[in-house]
Amino acid sequence: MEYSVLATLVAGDSYGYQIIKDAPPVLELTQSTLYPILKRLEGDGRVSTYSEIHQGRQRKYYHLTATGRSSITRFVADWQEVQDVYETIRRSTDETK
């Protein structure tokens, strides 16, 4: 889920409700799951935050940092390795049929 949240910020800074709307529906992301993720991402430096006034209310925005971008790149590279292992296992089960 963390990487899906990070991916929503690649296009630009956003706020909680918009991140939920932009996340893939299959995640069924809610406020109760999103905000702990954002707090973790902020804590490890993958996102930073700032506040702005929007329609008279203060809104907290999340910004993808260089560390966050690097994290996504590593995840995608690692995921390819996972897919390769999956394909090897899948092919081996197909051969035993």
C-alpha positions as CSV (number, residue, x, y, z in Angstrom):
1,M,0.0,0.0,0.0
2,E,2.8,2.4,0.8
3,Y,4.1,2.3,-2.8
4,S,0.6,2.9,-4.2
5,V,0.4,6.0,-1.9
6,L,3.8,7.1,-3.1
7,A,2.8,6.6,-6.7
8,T,-0.2,9.0,-6.3
9,L,2.3,11.7,-5.4
10,V,4.5,11.2,-8.4
11,A,2.3,13.6,-10.4
12,G,2.4,16.2,-7.7
13,D,1.7,17.2,-4.2
14,S,-1.6,16.2,-2.8
15,Y,-3.7,16.0,0.4
16,G,-5.3,13.1,2.2
17,Y,-8.8,13.0,0.6
18,Q,-7.4,13.5,-2.9
19,I,-4.8,10.7,-2.3
20,I,-7.7,8.4,-1.4
21,K,-9.5,9.3,-4.6
22,D,-6.4,8.9,-6.7
23,A,-5.4,5.5,-5.3
24,P,-6.4,2.4,-7.2
25,P,-10.0,1.4,-6.1
26,V,-8.8,-2.2,-5.5
27,L,-6.9,-0.9,-2.5
28,E,-10.1,0.3,-0.8
29,L,-7.9,2.9,0.9
30,T,-9.6,4.8,3.8
31,Q,-8.6,7.6,6.1
32,S,-7.9,5.1,8.9
33,T,-5.4,3.3,6.7
34,L,-4.0,6.2,4.8
35,Y,-2.9,8.5,7.6
36,P,-0.8,5.9,9.4
37,I,0.9,5.2,6.1
38,L,1.5,8.9,5.5
39,K,2.9,9.3,9.0
40,R,5.3,6.4,8.4
41,L,6.4,7.8,5.0
42,E,7.0,11.2,6.5
43,G,8.9,9.6,9.4
44,D,11.3,7.8,7.1
45,G,11.8,10.8,4.8
46,R,9.9,9.5,1.7
47,V,7.4,12.4,1.9
48,S,7.5,15.8,3.4
49,T,4.5,18.0,4.4
50,Y,3.5,21.6,4.3
51,S,0.2,23.4,5.0
52,E,-1.8,25.9,3.0
53,I,-5.1,27.7,3.5
54,H,-7.8,26.3,1.1
55,Q,-11.3,27.9,1.3
56,G,-10.5,29.3,4.7
57,R,-9.3,26.1,6.2
58,Q,-5.8,24.8,6.7
59,R,-5.0,21.8,4.5
60,K,-1.9,19.5,4.9
61,Y,-0.2,18.6,1.7
62,Y,2.2,15.7,1.1
63,H,5.2,16.0,-1.2
64,L,7.2,13.1,-2.6
65,T,10.9,13.6,-1.7
66,A,13.9,12.4,-3.6
67,T,14.2,9.6,-1.1
68,G,10.6,8.7,-1.9
69,R,11.3,8.6,-5.7
70,S,14.3,6.4,-5.1
71,S,12.2,4.1,-3.0
72,I,9.7,3.7,-5.8
73,T,12.5,2.9,-8.3
74,R,14.0,0.3,-6.0
75,F,10.5,-1.3,-5.4
76,V,9.9,-1.6,-9.1
77,A,13.3,-3.2,-9.7
78,D,12.7,-5.6,-6.8
79,W,9.2,-6.4,-8.1
80,Q,10.6,-7.5,-11.4
81,E,12.8,-10.0,-9.5
82,V,9.7,-11.3,-7.6
83,Q,7.8,-11.7,-10.9
84,D,10.7,-13.7,-12.4
85,V,10.6,-16.1,-9.4
86,Y,6.9,-16.4,-9.7
87,E,7.2,-17.2,-13.4
88,T,9.8,-19.9,-12.7
89,I,7.5,-21.5,-10.1
90,R,4.5,-21.2,-12.3
91,R,6.3,-22.8,-15.2
92,S,7.5,-25.7,-13.0
93,T,3.9,-26.4,-12.0
94,D,2.7,-26.3,-15.6
95,E,5.4,-28.8,-16.6
96,T,4.2,-31.3,-13.9
97,K,0.6,-31.5,-15.3
